[in-house]
Amino acid sequence: MKVKNGFNLREVCGEHIIVAEGDENIDFSNIISMNESSAYLWEEVQKMDSFTVDNLVELICEQYEIDENTAREDAKTLAAQWGVAGIIEGEDIPEENSTTEKEIITEETSSTQTEAFGTTSSTQTETFTTEEKPKKKCFFKRLFG
């Protein structure tokens, strides 16, 4: 796995926010907020050319007093959430725990919080089967159009 180019962590009003920058991310209209734990991990993986769940487990165990099995489950969940959010890429992104339903992040604003290290998206999280996918609205059209 690796961090997609142009996704950078910024602190805005005391919140850790992932900001999409650059032409390649012009269609990315989500705002992703992270708690201190996930922000720490994001900063660390941004320094790497690529990373694995094992790298995340190592970072978690070094930083926090947590057993390796719990760290591994949390690392898999966090990497899967980052994959669904579209901020990392790679063939080794873990799948989400549910195989029949997937969380699809849509642009309708309503703050939701996920469990693994508190990654928060300022967009509403809805559950759809893998066959159903909502049509995305352009962020700029909503603001200016």
KEKE-850092 format. One record per residue (C-alpha): x, y, z; residue number from 0; chain. Coordinates in steps of 0.5 Angstrom, whole numbers, plus 500, padded with zeros to 3 digits. Last residue first. Example, Ala and Ser with C-alpha at 12.3 -4.5 7.8 and 13.67 -1.06 7.14 Angstrom:
2
x:y:z:lumvex:mike
527:498:514:1:A
525:491:516:0:A
end
This chain:
145
x:y:z:lumvex:mike
453:553:483:144:A
458:555:488:143:A
458:551:494:142:A
454:545:491:141:A
458:545:484:140:A
464:545:488:139:A
463:539:492:138:A
461:535:486:137:A
455:530:487:136:A
457:523:487:135:A
452:518:485:134:A
450:513:490:133:A
453:506:489:132:A
449:499:489:131:A
451:493:487:130:A
456:492:493:129:A
450:493:498:128:A
450:500:501:127:A
451:503:508:126:A
451:510:508:125:A
456:514:512:124:A
455:522:511:123:A
461:526:510:122:A
465:530:515:121:A
469:524:515:120:A
472:522:522:119:A
478:517:523:118:A
477:515:530:117:A
483:510:531:116:A
479:504:529:115:A
472:506:531:114:A
469:510:525:113:A
466:517:527:112:A
460:520:523:111:A
459:528:522:110:A
453:530:517:109:A
454:533:510:108:A
452:529:504:107:A
458:528:500:106:A
457:520:500:105:A
462:515:503:104:A
460:508:502:103:A
460:503:507:102:A
460:496:504:101:A
455:490:505:100:A
456:483:504:99:A
463:482:505:98:A
463:486:512:97:A
470:486:515:96:A
473:491:510:95:A
478:489:505:94:A
485:490:507:93:A
489:494:502:92:A
495:489:499:91:A
494:491:492:90:A
496:499:493:89:A
493:505:494:88:A
491:510:500:87:A
487:516:500:86:A
481:513:497:85:A
476:513:503:84:A
475:506:502:83:A
482:505:502:82:A
483:509:508:81:A
478:505:512:80:A
481:499:510:79:A
488:501:513:78:A
484:503:519:77:A
481:496:520:76:A
487:492:518:75:A
491:497:523:74:A
486:496:529:73:A
486:488:528:72:A
494:488:528:71:A
494:493:534:70:A
489:488:538:69:A
494:482:536:68:A
500:486:538:67:A
498:488:545:66:A
497:495:546:65:A
501:500:550:64:A
502:505:545:63:A
507:508:541:62:A
512:503:539:61:A
506:498:539:60:A
502:502:534:59:A
508:503:529:58:A
510:496:529:57:A
502:494:527:56:A
502:500:522:55:A
509:497:519:54:A
506:490:519:53:A
499:492:516:52:A
504:494:510:51:A
508:501:508:50:A
510:504:501:49:A
515:509:500:48:A
515:511:507:47:A
515:518:510:46:A
507:519:509:45:A
507:512:513:44:A
509:516:519:43:A
505:522:518:42:A
498:518:517:41:A
500:514:523:40:A
500:520:528:39:A
494:523:525:38:A
491:516:526:37:A
493:516:533:36:A
491:524:534:35:A
484:523:531:34:A
483:524:524:33:A
478:528:520:32:A
477:527:512:31:A
474:532:508:30:A
471:529:502:29:A
470:532:495:28:A
476:529:491:27:A
474:530:484:26:A
480:535:483:25:A
485:530:486:24:A
490:529:480:23:A
490:537:479:22:A
493:538:486:21:A
491:538:493:20:A
487:533:497:19:A
487:535:505:18:A
487:530:510:17:A
484:534:517:16:A
487:534:524:15:A
483:538:528:14:A
485:544:533:13:A
482:549:528:12:A
485:546:522:11:A
491:542:523:10:A
493:539:516:9:A
495:532:513:8:A
496:532:506:7:A
493:528:500:6:A
497:530:494:5:A
500:523:492:4:A
496:517:494:3:A
499:514:500:2:A
502:507:499:1:A
500:500:500:0:A
end
